[in-house]
Amino acid sequence: MKAIRDYSGYEDFRDNFTVEVPENYNFGFDCVDARAEAEPERVCLVWDSDDGGARSYSFREMKDYSDAAARYFKSLGIGRGDRVMLILKRRVQFWFALVGLMKIGAVAIPATHLLTADDIAYRNRAASVNAIMAADDEHIIQAVEGAQAESPSVQRLIRIGTDAGNPDFGWELFDCGIAGYMTGESLPRVTVNEDMLLLYFTSGTTGYPKMVAHNHTYPLAHIVTAKYWQNLHPGSLHFTLSDTGWGKAVWGKIFGQWIVGAAVFVYDHEKLIPSALLRMLAKHRVTSFCAPPTVYRVLLTADFPKYDLSALEYATSAGEPLNESVYGEFLTRTGIKIRECYGQTETVPIVLTTPYTEPRAGSLGKANPMYDIVLVDPEGREVAGSGEGELCLRIAPGGLGVFMGYYRNPDMTDYAWQGGLYHTGDLVKRDADGYFTFVGRSDDIIKSAGYRIGPFEVESVVQQHPSVLECAVTGAPDPIRGQIIKASIILREGFEPSPELSKEIRAFTRANAAAYKIPRVIEFVTELPKTISGKVRRVEIRK
């Protein structure tokens, strides 16, 4: 495997970074198998669970298991172009199956275990899913079975474990199946770069989920993710806290990490308990950790001094903007500056805080050198230099690290690509030093008395109040101002809703933000409407 170079600073990185794209690249052969040949005993995955069943896997073992999975899938009639949904939580079989599917040219559709039968049926019909592989989980099995009557394309049901369950559904047993294929014929290469590798359903905040298609060059773009955001190298043990059903899993649990020679840590748990998570970080000497800001907020409620986190070198965050209060408290507790990035299911990191970029609390970092970033104002004009606008990329569909388009939805694809630009739909600010700050979704912007206000601008202040656990800011109709700012707030334990607390929070905001950003309406709630990926559905709050 070719070494990936370091740079003298951000300018050197920006000006000289390139990715070589081989002809007919296949991650299964060109990363996993190549590592297995060059360094067969190098650890690629460390898996642990609440049951204490810790196990590590070498690249040689990953090659053997993925080869067996590939042969087994072929024996079931699954081949190039077939679509296989993987609902596998954090089970280790996800890696065997995913790499095996790559090798035979099938399309993997990772999906969360939170889906209902209706959710699964919609996805089966939308993507013409050919097979589903499920974890040994009663809820998942029931949901998959409940979707079958409305899923005519699904020909195979595969599950892990030893219980075949209801014979009416003809479940195949993956672990038993691959045992008979641990040896066998060599697998031929059947893919080209333009073939579909992954298909993700985006949860979205409006409408039905869209299908995001990535091709076989996509893993290569995650070199930036692993090497220049998560700061990984051979010998690193990286832990991204994500279910395998989310796009974040391939950001932090396989592609870039294995390309740079690092190992990934997987904690297979049912419920996030701060003390248990910290115990795992300490037990396995994790060197690099990535989680959304919500998880950092939860971790900060735990007793840090009880756990030896001395091996931790690096911490990163993505998925939602990081509040300055969380950044500051984590820095105080650990001495580590959380480094943010911005990207979408449709992309790899577009903006990131590299080892060559000094973190700034509240900033996403600087541009990924692979991309020509363009900011566009509401009139469609490009914003030169510093300023605010929608973040766009000057790139064609299927460009390195960028999705091929919305599968079976050419109208939505054309809408996303206008004027030669991919439109992310997110508003950001760029300062004179090239740092980007998240403002909000373009359809979430509040327009009040002539001011354009991003929800995050207000949320980041309100959440610094000691009573506030979570906050979502939206615009509410107002006959004079057009809109006023409304804050929906979940309180921390020990605080009770009251008019006095509302006044206190408004006063706190007034003391820490511009006058036009003060919430005029505060509503105390016990929960916030969210997508299945955990993003706040502001559209539902507005309704």
Secondary structure as a PSIPRED ss2 file (coil, helix, strand):
# PSIPRED VFORMAT (PSIPRED V4.0)

   1 M C   1.000  0.000  0.000
   2 K C   1.000  0.000  0.000
   3 A C   1.000  0.000  0.000
   4 I C   1.000  0.000  0.000
   5 R C   1.000  0.000  0.000
   6 D C   1.000  0.000  0.000
   7 Y C   1.000  0.000  0.000
   8 S C   1.000  0.000  0.000
   9 G C   1.000  0.000  0.000
  10 Y H   0.000  1.000  0.000
  11 E H   0.000  1.000  0.000
  12 D H   0.000  1.000  0.000
  13 F H   0.000  1.000  0.000
  14 R H   0.000  1.000  0.000
  15 D H   0.000  1.000  0.000
  16 N H   0.000  1.000  0.000
  17 F C   1.000  0.000  0.000
  18 T C   1.000  0.000  0.000
  19 V C   1.000  0.000  0.000
  20 E C   1.000  0.000  0.000
  21 V C   1.000  0.000  0.000
  22 P C   1.000  0.000  0.000
  23 E C   1.000  0.000  0.000
  24 N C   1.000  0.000  0.000
  25 Y C   1.000  0.000  0.000
  26 N C   1.000  0.000  0.000
  27 F H   0.000  1.000  0.000
  28 G H   0.000  1.000  0.000
  29 F H   0.000  1.000  0.000
  30 D H   0.000  1.000  0.000
  31 C H   0.000  1.000  0.000
  32 V H   0.000  1.000  0.000
  33 D H   0.000  1.000  0.000
  34 A H   0.000  1.000  0.000
  35 R H   0.000  1.000  0.000
  36 A H   0.000  1.000  0.000
  37 E H   0.000  1.000  0.000
  38 A H   0.000  1.000  0.000
  39 E C   1.000  0.000  0.000
  40 P C   1.000  0.000  0.000
  41 E C   1.000  0.000  0.000
  42 R C   1.000  0.000  0.000
  43 V E   0.000  0.000  1.000
  44 C E   0.000  0.000  1.000
  45 L E   0.000  0.000  1.000
  46 V E   0.000  0.000  1.000
  47 W E   0.000  0.000  1.000
  48 D E   0.000  0.000  1.000
  49 S E   0.000  0.000  1.000
  50 D C   1.000  0.000  0.000
  51 D C   1.000  0.000  0.000
  52 G C   1.000  0.000  0.000
  53 G C   1.000  0.000  0.000
  54 A C   1.000  0.000  0.000
  55 R E   0.000  0.000  1.000
  56 S E   0.000  0.000  1.000
  57 Y E   0.000  0.000  1.000
  58 S E   0.000  0.000  1.000
  59 F H   0.000  1.000  0.000
  60 R H   0.000  1.000  0.000
  61 E H   0.000  1.000  0.000
  62 M H   0.000  1.000  0.000
  63 K H   0.000  1.000  0.000
  64 D H   0.000  1.000  0.000
  65 Y H   0.000  1.000  0.000
  66 S H   0.000  1.000  0.000
  67 D H   0.000  1.000  0.000
  68 A H   0.000  1.000  0.000
  69 A H   0.000  1.000  0.000
  70 A H   0.000  1.000  0.000
  71 R H   0.000  1.000  0.000
  72 Y H   0.000  1.000  0.000
  73 F H   0.000  1.000  0.000
  74 K H   0.000  1.000  0.000
  75 S H   0.000  1.000  0.000
  76 L C   1.000  0.000  0.000
  77 G C   1.000  0.000  0.000
  78 I C   1.000  0.000  0.000
  79 G C   1.000  0.000  0.000
  80 R C   1.000  0.000  0.000
  81 G C   1.000  0.000  0.000
  82 D C   1.000  0.000  0.000
  83 R E   0.000  0.000  1.000
  84 V E   0.000  0.000  1.000
  85 M E   0.000  0.000  1.000
  86 L E   0.000  0.000  1.000
  87 I E   0.000  0.000  1.000
  88 L C   1.000  0.000  0.000
  89 K C   1.000  0.000  0.000
  90 R C   1.000  0.000  0.000
  91 R C   1.000  0.000  0.000
  92 V C   1.000  0.000  0.000
  93 Q H   0.000  1.000  0.000
  94 F H   0.000  1.000  0.000
  95 W H   0.000  1.000  0.000
  96 F H   0.000  1.000  0.000
  97 A H   0.000  1.000  0.000
  98 L H   0.000  1.000  0.000
  99 V H   0.000  1.000  0.000
 100 G H   0.000  1.000  0.000
 101 L H   0.000  1.000  0.000
 102 M H   0.000  1.000  0.000
 103 K H   0.000  1.000  0.000
 104 I H   0.000  1.000  0.000
 105 G C   1.000  0.000  0.000
 106 A C   1.000  0.000  0.000
 107 V E   0.000  0.000  1.000
 108 A E   0.000  0.000  1.000
 109 I E   0.000  0.000  1.000
 110 P E   0.000  0.000  1.000
 111 A C   1.000  0.000  0.000
 112 T C   1.000  0.000  0.000
 113 H C   1.000  0.000  0.000
 114 L C   1.000  0.000  0.000
 115 L C   1.000  0.000  0.000
 116 T C   1.000  0.000  0.000
 117 A H   0.000  1.000  0.000
 118 D H   0.000  1.000  0.000
 119 D H   0.000  1.000  0.000
 120 I H   0.000  1.000  0.000
 121 A H   0.000  1.000  0.000
 122 Y H   0.000  1.000  0.000
 123 R H   0.000  1.000  0.000
 124 N H   0.000  1.000  0.000
 125 R H   0.000  1.000  0.000
 126 A H   0.000  1.000  0.000
 127 A H   0.000  1.000  0.000
 128 S C   1.000  0.000  0.000
 129 V C   1.000  0.000  0.000
 130 N C   1.000  0.000  0.000
 131 A E   0.000  0.000  1.000
 132 I E   0.000  0.000  1.000
 133 M E   0.000  0.000  1.000
 134 A E   0.000  0.000  1.000
 135 A C   1.000  0.000  0.000
 136 D C   1.000  0.000  0.000
 137 D C   1.000  0.000  0.000
 138 E H   0.000  1.000  0.000
 139 H H   0.000  1.000  0.000
 140 I H   0.000  1.000  0.000
 141 I H   0.000  1.000  0.000
 142 Q H   0.000  1.000  0.000
 143 A H   0.000  1.000  0.000
 144 V H   0.000  1.000  0.000
 145 E H   0.000  1.000  0.000
 146 G H   0.000  1.000  0.000
 147 A H   0.000  1.000  0.000
 148 Q H   0.000  1.000  0.000
 149 A H   0.000  1.000  0.000
 150 E H   0.000  1.000  0.000
 151 S C   1.000  0.000  0.000
 152 P C   1.000  0.000  0.000
 153 S C   1.000  0.000  0.000
 154 V C   1.000  0.000  0.000
 155 Q C   1.000  0.000  0.000
 156 R E   0.000  0.000  1.000
 157 L E   0.000  0.000  1.000
 158 I E   0.000  0.000  1.000
 159 R E   0.000  0.000  1.000
 160 I C   1.000  0.000  0.000
 161 G C   1.000  0.000  0.000
 162 T C   1.000  0.000  0.000
 163 D C   1.000  0.000  0.000
 164 A C   1.000  0.000  0.000
 165 G C   1.000  0.000  0.000
 166 N C   1.000  0.000  0.000
 167 P H   0.000  1.000  0.000
 168 D H   0.000  1.000  0.000
 169 F H   0.000  1.000  0.000
 170 G C   1.000  0.000  0.000
 171 W C   1.000  0.000  0.000
 172 E E   0.000  0.000  1.000
 173 L E   0.000  0.000  1.000
 174 F H   0.000  1.000  0.000
 175 D H   0.000  1.000  0.000
 176 C H   0.000  1.000  0.000
 177 G H   0.000  1.000  0.000
 178 I H   0.000  1.000  0.000
 179 A H   0.000  1.000  0.000
 180 G C   1.000  0.000  0.000
 181 Y C   1.000  0.000  0.000
 182 M C   1.000  0.000  0.000
 183 T C   1.000  0.000  0.000
 184 G C   1.000  0.000  0.000
 185 E C   1.000  0.000  0.000
 186 S C   1.000  0.000  0.000
 187 L C   1.000  0.000  0.000
 188 P C   1.000  0.000  0.000
 189 R C   1.000  0.000  0.000
 190 V C   1.000  0.000  0.000
 191 T C   1.000  0.000  0.000
 192 V C   1.000  0.000  0.000
 193 N C   1.000  0.000  0.000
 194 E C   1.000  0.000  0.000
 195 D C   1.000  0.000  0.000
 196 M E   0.000  0.000  1.000
 197 L E   0.000  0.000  1.000
 198 L E   0.000  0.000  1.000
 199 L E   0.000  0.000  1.000
 200 Y E   0.000  0.000  1.000
 201 F E   0.000  0.000  1.000
 202 T C   1.000  0.000  0.000
 203 S C   1.000  0.000  0.000
 204 G C   1.000  0.000  0.000
 205 T C   1.000  0.000  0.000
 206 T C   1.000  0.000  0.000
 207 G C   1.000  0.000  0.000
 208 Y C   1.000  0.000  0.000
 209 P C   1.000  0.000  0.000
 210 K C   1.000  0.000  0.000
 211 M E   0.000  0.000  1.000
 212 V E   0.000  0.000  1.000
 213 A E   0.000  0.000  1.000
 214 H E   0.000  0.000  1.000
 215 N E   0.000  0.000  1.000
 216 H C   1.000  0.000  0.000
 217 T C   1.000  0.000  0.000
 218 Y H   0.000  1.000  0.000
 219 P H   0.000  1.000  0.000
 220 L H   0.000  1.000  0.000
 221 A H   0.000  1.000  0.000
 222 H H   0.000  1.000  0.000
 223 I H   0.000  1.000  0.000
 224 V H   0.000  1.000  0.000
 225 T H   0.000  1.000  0.000
 226 A H   0.000  1.000  0.000
 227 K H   0.000  1.000  0.000
 228 Y H   0.000  1.000  0.000
 229 W H   0.000  1.000  0.000
 230 Q C   1.000  0.000  0.000
 231 N C   1.000  0.000  0.000
 232 L C   1.000  0.000  0.000
 233 H C   1.000  0.000  0.000
 234 P C   1.000  0.000  0.000
 235 G C   1.000  0.000  0.000
 236 S C   1.000  0.000  0.000
 237 L E   0.000  0.000  1.000
 238 H E   0.000  0.000  1.000
 239 F E   0.000  0.000  1.000
 240 T E   0.000  0.000  1.000
 241 L C   1.000  0.000  0.000
 242 S C   1.000  0.000  0.000
 243 D C   1.000  0.000  0.000
 244 T C   1.000  0.000  0.000
 245 G C   1.000  0.000  0.000
 246 W C   1.000  0.000  0.000
 247 G H   0.000  1.000  0.000
 248 K H   0.000  1.000  0.000
 249 A H   0.000  1.000  0.000
 250 V H   0.000  1.000  0.000
 251 W H   0.000  1.000  0.000
 252 G H   0.000  1.000  0.000
 253 K C   1.000  0.000  0.000
 254 I C   1.000  0.000  0.000
 255 F H   0.000  1.000  0.000
 256 G H   0.000  1.000  0.000
 257 Q H   0.000  1.000  0.000
 258 W H   0.000  1.000  0.000
 259 I H   0.000  1.000  0.000
 260 V C   1.000  0.000  0.000
 261 G C   1.000  0.000  0.000
 262 A C   1.000  0.000  0.000
 263 A E   0.000  0.000  1.000
 264 V E   0.000  0.000  1.000
 265 F E   0.000  0.000  1.000
 266 V E   0.000  0.000  1.000
 267 Y E   0.000  0.000  1.000
 268 D E   0.000  0.000  1.000
 269 H C   1.000  0.000  0.000
 270 E C   1.000  0.000  0.000
 271 K C   1.000  0.000  0.000
 272 L C   1.000  0.000  0.000
 273 I C   1.000  0.000  0.000
 274 P H   0.000  1.000  0.000
 275 S H   0.000  1.000  0.000
 276 A H   0.000  1.000  0.000
 277 L H   0.000  1.000  0.000
 278 L H   0.000  1.000  0.000
 279 R H   0.000  1.000  0.000
 280 M H   0.000  1.000  0.000
 281 L H   0.000  1.000  0.000
 282 A H   0.000  1.000  0.000
 283 K H   0.000  1.000  0.000
 284 H C   1.000  0.000  0.000
 285 R C   1.000  0.000  0.000
 286 V C   1.000  0.000  0.000
 287 T C   1.000  0.000  0.000
 288 S E   0.000  0.000  1.000
 289 F E   0.000  0.000  1.000
 290 C E   0.000  0.000  1.000
 291 A C   1.000  0.000  0.000
 292 P C   1.000  0.000  0.000
 293 P H   0.000  1.000  0.000
 294 T H   0.000  1.000  0.000
 295 V H   0.000  1.000  0.000
 296 Y H   0.000  1.000  0.000
 297 R H   0.000  1.000  0.000
 298 V H   0.000  1.000  0.000
 299 L H   0.000  1.000  0.000
 300 L C   1.000  0.000  0.000
 301 T C   1.000  0.000  0.000
 302 A C   1.000  0.000  0.000
 303 D C   1.000  0.000  0.000
 304 F H   0.000  1.000  0.000
 305 P H   0.000  1.000  0.000
 306 K H   0.000  1.000  0.000
 307 Y C   1.000  0.000  0.000
 308 D C   1.000  0.000  0.000
 309 L C   1.000  0.000  0.000
 310 S C   1.000  0.000  0.000
 311 A C   1.000  0.000  0.000
 312 L C   1.000  0.000  0.000
 313 E C   1.000  0.000  0.000
 314 Y E   0.000  0.000  1.000
 315 A E   0.000  0.000  1.000
 316 T E   0.000  0.000  1.000
 317 S E   0.000  0.000  1.000
 318 A C   1.000  0.000  0.000
 319 G C   1.000  0.000  0.000
 320 E C   1.000  0.000  0.000
 321 P C   1.000  0.000  0.000
 322 L C   1.000  0.000  0.000
 323 N C   1.000  0.000  0.000
 324 E H   0.000  1.000  0.000
 325 S H   0.000  1.000  0.000
 326 V H   0.000  1.000  0.000
 327 Y H   0.000  1.000  0.000
 328 G H   0.000  1.000  0.000
 329 E H   0.000  1.000  0.000
 330 F H   0.000  1.000  0.000
 331 L H   0.000  1.000  0.000
 332 T H   0.000  1.000  0.000
 333 R H   0.000  1.000  0.000
 334 T H   0.000  1.000  0.000
 335 G C   1.000  0.000  0.000
 336 I C   1.000  0.000  0.000
 337 K C   1.000  0.000  0.000
 338 I C   1.000  0.000  0.000
 339 R E   0.000  0.000  1.000
 340 E E   0.000  0.000  1.000
 341 C E   0.000  0.000  1.000
 342 Y E   0.000  0.000  1.000
 343 G C   1.000  0.000  0.000
 344 Q C   1.000  0.000  0.000
 345 T C   1.000  0.000  0.000
 346 E C   1.000  0.000  0.000
 347 T C   1.000  0.000  0.000
 348 V C   1.000  0.000  0.000
 349 P C   1.000  0.000  0.000
 350 I C   1.000  0.000  0.000
 351 V E   0.000  0.000  1.000
 352 L E   0.000  0.000  1.000
 353 T C   1.000  0.000  0.000
 354 T C   1.000  0.000  0.000
 355 P C   1.000  0.000  0.000
 356 Y C   1.000  0.000  0.000
 357 T C   1.000  0.000  0.000
 358 E C   1.000  0.000  0.000
 359 P C   1.000  0.000  0.000
 360 R C   1.000  0.000  0.000
 361 A C   1.000  0.000  0.000
 362 G C   1.000  0.000  0.000
 363 S C   1.000  0.000  0.000
 364 L C   1.000  0.000  0.000
 365 G E   0.000  0.000  1.000
 366 K E   0.000  0.000  1.000
 367 A E   0.000  0.000  1.000
 368 N C   1.000  0.000  0.000
 369 P C   1.000  0.000  0.000
 370 M C   1.000  0.000  0.000
 371 Y C   1.000  0.000  0.000
 372 D C   1.000  0.000  0.000
 373 I E   0.000  0.000  1.000
 374 V E   0.000  0.000  1.000
 375 L E   0.000  0.000  1.000
 376 V E   0.000  0.000  1.000
 377 D C   1.000  0.000  0.000
 378 P C   1.000  0.000  0.000
 379 E C   1.000  0.000  0.000
 380 G C   1.000  0.000  0.000
 381 R C   1.000  0.000  0.000
 382 E E   0.000  0.000  1.000
 383 V E   0.000  0.000  1.000
 384 A C   1.000  0.000  0.000
 385 G C   1.000  0.000  0.000
 386 S C   1.000  0.000  0.000
 387 G E   0.000  0.000  1.000
 388 E E   0.000  0.000  1.000
 389 G E   0.000  0.000  1.000
 390 E E   0.000  0.000  1.000
 391 L E   0.000  0.000  1.000
 392 C E   0.000  0.000  1.000
 393 L E   0.000  0.000  1.000
 394 R C   1.000  0.000  0.000
 395 I C   1.000  0.000  0.000
 396 A C   1.000  0.000  0.000
 397 P C   1.000  0.000  0.000
 398 G C   1.000  0.000  0.000
 399 G C   1.000  0.000  0.000
 400 L C   1.000  0.000  0.000
 401 G C   1.000  0.000  0.000
 402 V C   1.000  0.000  0.000
 403 F C   1.000  0.000  0.000
 404 M C   1.000  0.000  0.000
 405 G E   0.000  0.000  1.000
 406 Y E   0.000  0.000  1.000
 407 Y C   1.000  0.000  0.000
 408 R C   1.000  0.000  0.000
 409 N C   1.000  0.000  0.000
 410 P H   0.000  1.000  0.000
 411 D H   0.000  1.000  0.000
 412 M H   0.000  1.000  0.000
 413 T H   0.000  1.000  0.000
 414 D H   0.000  1.000  0.000
 415 Y H   0.000  1.000  0.000
 416 A H   0.000  1.000  0.000
 417 W E   0.000  0.000  1.000
 418 Q E   0.000  0.000  1.000
 419 G C   1.000  0.000  0.000
 420 G C   1.000  0.000  0.000
 421 L E   0.000  0.000  1.000
 422 Y E   0.000  0.000  1.000
 423 H E   0.000  0.000  1.000
 424 T E   0.000  0.000  1.000
 425 G E   0.000  0.000  1.000
 426 D E   0.000  0.000  1.000
 427 L E   0.000  0.000  1.000
 428 V E   0.000  0.000  1.000
 429 K E   0.000  0.000  1.000
 430 R E   0.000  0.000  1.000
 431 D C   1.000  0.000  0.000
 432 A C   1.000  0.000  0.000
 433 D C   1.000  0.000  0.000
 434 G C   1.000  0.000  0.000
 435 Y C   1.000  0.000  0.000
 436 F E   0.000  0.000  1.000
 437 T E   0.000  0.000  1.000
 438 F E   0.000  0.000  1.000
 439 V E   0.000  0.000  1.000
 440 G E   0.000  0.000  1.000
 441 R E   0.000  0.000  1.000
 442 S H   0.000  1.000  0.000
 443 D H   0.000  1.000  0.000
 444 D H   0.000  1.000  0.000
 445 I C   1.000  0.000  0.000
 446 I E   0.000  0.000  1.000
 447 K E   0.000  0.000  1.000
 448 S E   0.000  0.000  1.000
 449 A C   1.000  0.000  0.000
 450 G C   1.000  0.000  0.000
 451 Y E   0.000  0.000  1.000
 452 R E   0.000  0.000  1.000
 453 I E   0.000  0.000  1.000
 454 G C   1.000  0.000  0.000
 455 P H   0.000  1.000  0.000
 456 F H   0.000  1.000  0.000
 457 E H   0.000  1.000  0.000
 458 V H   0.000  1.000  0.000
 459 E H   0.000  1.000  0.000
 460 S H   0.000  1.000  0.000
 461 V H   0.000  1.000  0.000
 462 V H   0.000  1.000  0.000
 463 Q C   1.000  0.000  0.000
 464 Q C   1.000  0.000  0.000
 465 H C   1.000  0.000  0.000
 466 P C   1.000  0.000  0.000
 467 S C   1.000  0.000  0.000
 468 V E   0.000  0.000  1.000
 469 L E   0.000  0.000  1.000
 470 E E   0.000  0.000  1.000
 471 C E   0.000  0.000  1.000
 472 A E   0.000  0.000  1.000
 473 V E   0.000  0.000  1.000
 474 T E   0.000  0.000  1.000
 475 G E   0.000  0.000  1.000
 476 A E   0.000  0.000  1.000
 477 P E   0.000  0.000  1.000
 478 D E   0.000  0.000  1.000
 479 P C   1.000  0.000  0.000
 480 I C   1.000  0.000  0.000
 481 R C   1.000  0.000  0.000
 482 G E   0.000  0.000  1.000
 483 Q E   0.000  0.000  1.000
 484 I E   0.000  0.000  1.000
 485 I E   0.000  0.000  1.000
 486 K E   0.000  0.000  1.000
 487 A E   0.000  0.000  1.000
 488 S E   0.000  0.000  1.000
 489 I E   0.000  0.000  1.000
 490 I E   0.000  0.000  1.000
 491 L E   0.000  0.000  1.000
 492 R C   1.000  0.000  0.000
 493 E C   1.000  0.000  0.000
 494 G C   1.000  0.000  0.000
 495 F C   1.000  0.000  0.000
 496 E C   1.000  0.000  0.000
 497 P C   1.000  0.000  0.000
 498 S C   1.000  0.000  0.000
 499 P H   0.000  1.000  0.000
 500 E H   0.000  1.000  0.000
 501 L H   0.000  1.000  0.000
 502 S H   0.000  1.000  0.000
 503 K H   0.000  1.000  0.000
 504 E H   0.000  1.000  0.000
 505 I H   0.000  1.000  0.000
 506 R H   0.000  1.000  0.000
 507 A H   0.000  1.000  0.000
 508 F H   0.000  1.000  0.000
 509 T H   0.000  1.000  0.000
 510 R H   0.000  1.000  0.000
 511 A H   0.000  1.000  0.000
 512 N H   0.000  1.000  0.000
 513 A C   1.000  0.000  0.000
 514 A C   1.000  0.000  0.000
 515 A H   0.000  1.000  0.000
 516 Y H   0.000  1.000  0.000
 517 K H   0.000  1.000  0.000
 518 I C   1.000  0.000  0.000
 519 P C   1.000  0.000  0.000
 520 R C   1.000  0.000  0.000
 521 V E   0.000  0.000  1.000
 522 I E   0.000  0.000  1.000
 523 E E   0.000  0.000  1.000
 524 F E   0.000  0.000  1.000
 525 V C   1.000  0.000  0.000
 526 T C   1.000  0.000  0.000
 527 E C   1.000  0.000  0.000
 528 L C   1.000  0.000  0.000
 529 P C   1.000  0.000  0.000
 530 K E   0.000  0.000  1.000
 531 T C   1.000  0.000  0.000
 532 I C   1.000  0.000  0.000
 533 S C   1.000  0.000  0.000
 534 G C   1.000  0.000  0.000
 535 K C   1.000  0.000  0.000
 536 V E   0.000  0.000  1.000
 537 R C   1.000  0.000  0.000
 538 R H   0.000  1.000  0.000
 539 V H   0.000  1.000  0.000
 540 E H   0.000  1.000  0.000
 541 I H   0.000  1.000  0.000
 542 R H   0.000  1.000  0.000
 543 K C   1.000  0.000  0.000
